Amino acid sequence: MRIPFNRPTAAGKELSYIQDAINGSHLSGDGPFTTKCQALLEEMLDAPKVLLTTSCTHALELAALLLDTQSDDEVILPSFTFASPANAFALRGARPVFIDIRPDTLNLDETELERRISLHTKAVVPVHYAGVGCEMDEIMGTCDPLGISVVEDNAHGLFGTYKKRPLGTFGSVSTLSFHETKNYTCGEGGALVINNPNLIERAEIIREKGTNRSRFFRGQVDKYTWVDIGSSYLPSDLLAAFLLAQLEAREQIQAKRKLVWGYYYHNLQDWAESVNVKLPVVPAYCEQTYHMFYLIFPSPQYRNSMIEHLKSLGISAVFHYLPLHLSEMGKRFGGRKGDCPVAERVSDCMLRLPFYNELLECEQAQVISAIKQFEFRQL
């Protein structure tokens, strides 16, 4: 493709930091670069503890273990999201309960939450779609009095805010992604943000294969042993070295992505209104992360035809999630067509445009020109 959907790019110091990690002879988990990444994130989010993981999926699995998820539990999450949050809790035997999304921000519909809660509800997993904050006041106001844990899936939303508070700092824990499609990347990676200090010690144990190894290295015990269930969720310090360079360049990365998002929005706004295509909605009290730019077409036929039209011109544009409640696994948990009508319509009609840190304005101009060339005729 002349213009790919995504192209991961270095921010500047990645290779230098990787060489430093090699020279330092600590390539496994929890090395000096891991420590620096965690400290930077803790400072920026004002979080008690951040633990890097090998992926956001693993951070979600760690969260499910940390909350002692059992086989008779239920976990509420939006149907319009990736499979990872559903998988993380299903692996512990819990039943995912899929909820519809708002038609504006495409986030979990908080007005549907109360009626979906049961005596078995263990947790709610709001996903900050496209880096735009969910309605966290309402979600926390519903969950807190009932003692229901909130796990924020903040894969899209690092350094975004909701009413001036950082996304990922509302729930007991939240998760981050550093996959190559995210704003800040190390190829594959993630993090668990722990907002409840009472969960820190056990999170360290679970992350270290169920051992109290972290306490041993801090000199708190004279030997370490197996004390709880767990797994190996530590990333290599080589990945952390790459990630640190990205996080240190966060302001320039965000500034560039803001320009990309703004160029799409301002140059497609009039066209979209004229052909009944919807653009992203960002409430005034949310500071988004400029993670993606999408169009929602009036029908699946128009969306699919636009994908083919752009492809013929060397431009890669893609759809996003298929609703989880209609997936093969989702149906096993009782999902049926019509359960989440907004998610179903958005899934059928959404198109995501090329979006990455080094996307040039001239390339965006090509994408926009190609979109406007598309003939909206009866399909």
C-alpha positions in Angstrom: 0.0 0.0 0.0 1.2 3.5 -0.8 -0.4 4.7 2.4 -0.6 2.0 5.0 -3.1 1.9 7.9 -0.3 2.0 10.5 3.4 2.5 10.5 5.3 2.3 13.8 8.0 4.8 14.1 10.9 5.5 16.5 10.9 8.7 18.5 14.7 9.2 18.6 16.6 7.4 21.4 15.2 3.9 21.1 18.4 2.3 19.6 20.7 4.2 22.0 18.7 3.0 25.0 18.6 -0.6 23.7 22.4 -0.5 23.4 22.6 0.8 27.0 20.5 -2.1 28.2 22.7 -4.6 26.4 25.8 -3.0 27.8 24.3 -3.1 31.3 23.9 -6.8 31.1 20.3 -6.9 32.4 18.0 -8.0 29.7 15.3 -9.8 31.7 12.4 -8.3 33.5 12.5 -5.5 36.1 15.8 -4.0 34.9 16.7 -0.3 35.1 14.7 0.7 32.1 11.6 -1.1 33.4 12.0 0.8 36.7 12.4 4.1 34.8 9.2 3.5 32.7 7.2 2.6 35.8 8.4 5.6 37.7 7.6 8.0 34.8 4.1 6.6 34.5 3.5 6.7 38.2 4.5 10.4 38.2 2.4 11.3 35.2 -0.7 9.5 36.4 -0.1 10.2 40.1 -0.6 6.4 40.6 0.6 4.5 43.7 2.1 1.7 41.5 2.6 0.8 37.8 3.8 -2.6 36.7 4.9 -3.1 33.1 3.6 -6.3 31.5 4.2 -8.2 28.3 0.8 -6.9 26.9 -2.4 -5.2 27.8 -4.0 -8.6 27.6 -1.7 -9.9 30.3 -2.4 -6.8 32.4 -6.1 -7.7 32.2 -5.4 -11.3 33.1 -3.3 -10.1 36.1 -6.3 -7.8 37.1 -8.7 -10.8 36.9 -6.4 -12.8 39.2 -5.9 -9.9 41.5 -9.6 -9.5 42.0 -10.0 -13.2 42.9 -12.4 -13.8 40.0 -14.4 -17.0 40.5 -16.4 -19.3 38.3 -19.8 -17.9 39.5 -18.8 -14.3 38.9 -20.1 -12.0 36.1 -18.1 -9.1 34.5 -19.8 -6.3 32.5 -18.0 -4.9 29.5 -18.9 -3.2 26.2 -19.6 -5.5 23.3 -17.7 -3.1 21.0 -14.2 -3.9 22.1 -11.4 -6.3 21.6 -11.6 -9.9 23.0 -8.9 -9.3 25.6 -11.0 -8.1 28.6 -13.6 -10.8 28.0 -10.9 -13.5 27.7 -9.1 -12.3 30.8 -12.1 -12.9 33.0 -13.4 -16.0 31.1 -10.1 -17.7 31.8 -11.0 -17.5 35.5 -14.4 -19.0 34.8 -16.4 -15.8 34.9 -19.2 -15.0 32.6 -18.9 -11.9 30.4 -22.0 -9.7 30.3 -22.0 -7.6 27.2 -23.5 -4.1 27.3 -24.2 -1.7 24.4 -22.3 1.5 23.7 -23.3 5.2 23.4 -24.0 6.4 19.9 -21.8 9.5 20.3 -18.5 8.5 22.0 -18.9 4.7 21.3 -18.1 4.1 25.0 -19.9 1.8 27.4 -23.5 3.1 27.8 -23.6 4.0 31.5 -27.4 4.4 31.4 -27.6 0.6 30.7 -25.3 -0.3 33.5 -27.6 -0.5 36.6 -30.1 -2.9 35.0 -27.3 -5.3 33.9 -25.9 -5.6 37.4 -26.7 -8.8 39.3 -25.8 -10.4 42.6 -23.0 -12.1 40.7 -21.4 -8.9 39.2 -17.7 -8.9 40.2 -16.4 -6.1 38.0 -17.2 -3.6 35.3 -14.7 -2.9 32.6 -15.2 0.4 30.9 -13.1 0.9 27.7 -12.0 4.4 26.8 -12.6 4.0 23.1 -10.3 6.0 20.8 -8.8 7.6 23.9 -12.1 9.5 24.8 -13.1 9.1 28.4 -16.1 7.1 29.5 -18.7 8.7 31.8 -16.7 7.8 34.9 -18.7 9.8 37.4 -21.8 7.8 36.6 -19.9 4.5 36.3 -18.2 4.9 39.7 -21.3 6.2 41.2 -23.1 3.0 40.3 -20.3 0.6 41.2 -18.8 2.0 44.4 -21.9 1.8 46.6 -22.3 -1.9 45.6 -18.7 -2.8 46.1 -18.2 -3.7 42.5 -14.7 -3.3 41.2 -14.0 -1.1 38.2 -11.1 -2.2 35.9 -10.4 0.5 33.2 -9.3 -0.8 29.9 -7.2 2.2 28.9 -5.4 0.7 25.9 -6.3 3.7 23.8 -6.2 6.4 26.5 -2.8 7.0 28.0 -2.5 10.7 29.0 -6.1 11.4 28.2 -8.3 13.0 30.8 -11.9 13.0 32.0 -12.9 16.2 33.7 -9.2 17.0 34.1 -8.4 13.7 35.8 -6.1 11.2 34.0 -7.9 8.2 32.4 -6.9 5.0 34.1 -7.0 6.5 37.6 -10.6 6.0 38.6 -10.9 2.2 39.0 -9.2 -0.1 41.4 -6.8 -0.9 38.6 -6.4 0.0 34.9 -4.5 -1.4 32.0 -2.4 0.1 29.3 -1.2 -1.1 25.8 2.1 -0.5 24.1 1.3 -2.5 21.0 2.7 -1.2 17.7 -0.7 0.4 16.8 -0.8 2.5 20.0 0.4 6.1 20.5 3.5 4.9 22.4 4.9 1.5 21.6 7.5 -1.1 22.2 6.0 -3.5 19.6 4.2 -5.6 22.2 3.8 -4.5 25.8 1.4 -3.3 28.5 1.1 -2.1 32.0 -1.1 -2.5 35.1 -1.9 0.7 36.9 -2.8 0.0 40.5 -4.8 2.8 42.2 -5.7 0.8 45.3 -2.5 0.6 47.4 -3.8 -2.5 49.2 -3.5 -4.4 45.9 0.2 -3.6 45.2 1.9 -6.4 47.1 -0.3 -9.2 45.7 0.0 -7.8 42.2 3.8 -8.0 42.5 3.5 -11.6 43.6 1.1 -12.6 40.8 3.3 -10.9 38.2 6.4 -12.8 39.5 5.0 -16.3 39.0 3.3 -16.3 42.4 6.5 -15.8 44.3 7.6 -13.1 46.7 10.7 -12.4 44.7 10.1 -8.6 44.6 10.2 -8.5 48.4 13.4 -10.6 48.4 15.2 -8.1 46.1 14.0 -5.2 48.3 15.6 -7.0 51.3 12.2 -7.6 53.0 12.7 -11.4 53.2 15.9 -13.4 53.3 14.6 -15.8 50.6 11.8 -16.0 48.2 9.3 -18.8 47.5 6.0 -19.7 46.0 3.2 -18.0 48.0 0.3 -17.5 45.6 -1.0 -18.3 42.1 0.6 -16.3 39.3 2.3 -16.3 36.0 5.2 -14.6 34.2 4.1 -11.2 33.1 7.4 -9.3 33.1 8.6 -7.8 29.8 12.3 -7.8 28.8 14.2 -4.7 29.7 15.1 -4.4 26.0 11.4 -3.6 25.4 11.3 -1.2 28.3 14.4 0.6 26.8 12.5 1.1 23.6 9.4 2.2 25.5 11.2 4.7 27.6 12.3 6.6 24.5 8.7 6.8 23.4 7.3 7.9 26.7 10.0 10.6 27.1 8.9 11.9 23.7 5.2 11.9 24.6 4.7 15.6 24.1 6.1 15.7 20.6 4.2 12.5 19.7 0.9 13.9 21.1 1.4 17.2 19.3 1.9 15.4 16.0 -1.1 13.1 16.5 -3.2 16.1 17.4 -2.3 17.7 14.1 -3.1 14.5 12.2 -6.5 14.2 13.9 -7.3 17.9 13.4 -6.4 17.9 9.7 -8.8 15.0 9.1 -11.6 16.6 11.1 -11.4 20.0 9.6 -11.1 18.8 6.0 -13.8 16.2 6.2 -16.4 18.0 8.4 -18.4 19.7 5.6 -18.2 16.6 3.3 -19.3 14.3 6.1 -22.3 16.5 6.9 -23.3 16.6 3.2 -23.4 12.8 2.8 -24.7 11.8 6.3 -21.4 10.4 7.5 -20.6 10.8 11.2 -17.2 11.9 12.6 -15.8 11.2 16.1 -17.5 13.0 19.0 -15.3 14.3 21.9 -17.1 15.9 24.8 -15.8 19.3 26.0 -14.8 17.8 29.4 -12.7 15.1 27.8 -9.1 15.6 26.6 -8.6 12.9 24.1 -5.4 11.1 23.1 -5.8 11.4 19.3 -5.5 7.6 19.0 -7.6 7.1 15.8 -9.8 8.8 13.3 -12.9 7.0 12.0 -16.0 7.6 9.8 -19.4 6.0 10.4 -21.3 5.6 7.1 -25.1 5.4 6.7 -24.9 1.8 5.6 -22.6 -1.2 5.5 -22.7 -1.1 1.7 -21.2 2.4 1.6 -18.6 1.5 4.1 -17.5 -1.6 2.3 -17.5 0.1 -1.1 -15.3 2.9 0.4 -12.8 0.4 1.7 -12.5 -1.1 -1.8 -12.4 2.4 -3.4 -9.5 3.4 -1.2 -7.7 0.1 -1.6 -7.8 0.6 -5.4 -5.9 3.9 -4.9 -3.3 2.3 -2.6 -4.8 3.5 0.7 -5.4 1.1 3.5 -8.5 1.8 5.6 -10.1 -0.8 7.8 -13.1 -1.6 9.9 -12.8 -2.2 13.6 -14.3 -4.6 16.1 -17.0 -7.2 15.4 -19.4 -7.1 18.4 -18.3 -9.6 21.0 -21.9 -10.7 21.8 -22.2 -12.0 18.2 -18.9 -13.7 18.1 -18.7 -17.5 18.3 -17.5 -17.3 21.9 -20.0 -14.5 22.7 -22.9 -16.6 21.7 -21.8 -19.3 24.1 -22.3 -16.8 26.9 -25.9 -16.0 25.6 -25.2 -13.3 23.1 -28.0 -12.7 20.5 -28.5 -10.4 17.6 -30.3 -7.3 18.7 -28.8 -7.3 22.2 -26.5 -4.3 21.5 -28.0 -2.5 18.5 -25.7 0.5 18.6 -22.6 -1.7 18.7 -24.0 -3.8 15.8 -24.7 -0.8 13.6 -21.3 0.9 14.4 -19.5 -2.3 13.6 -21.2 -2.6 10.3 -20.7 1.0 9.3 -17.3 2.2 10.7 -14.2 2.9 8.7 -10.9 3.8 10.3 -8.5 6.0 8.3 -4.7 5.7 8.2 -3.3 7.2 11.4 0.3 7.0 12.7 2.8 9.4 14.3 4.7 10.2 11.0 1.8 10.4 8.7 2.5 13.4 6.4 0.0 16.1 5.6 0.5 15.4 1.9 -0.5 11.8 2.5 -3.5 12.9 4.5 -4.5 15.2 1.6 -4.4 12.1 -0.7 -6.6 10.2 1.6 -9.1 13.0 1.9 -9.1 13.6 -1.9 -9.8 9.9 -2.5 -12.7 9.9 0.0 -14.3 12.9 -1.7 -13.9 11.2 -5.1 -16.2 8.4 -3.9 -19.6 8.7 -5.6 -22.4 8.3 -3.2 -25.0 6.7 -5.4 -27.6 4.1 -4.6 -26.0 0.8 -3.8 
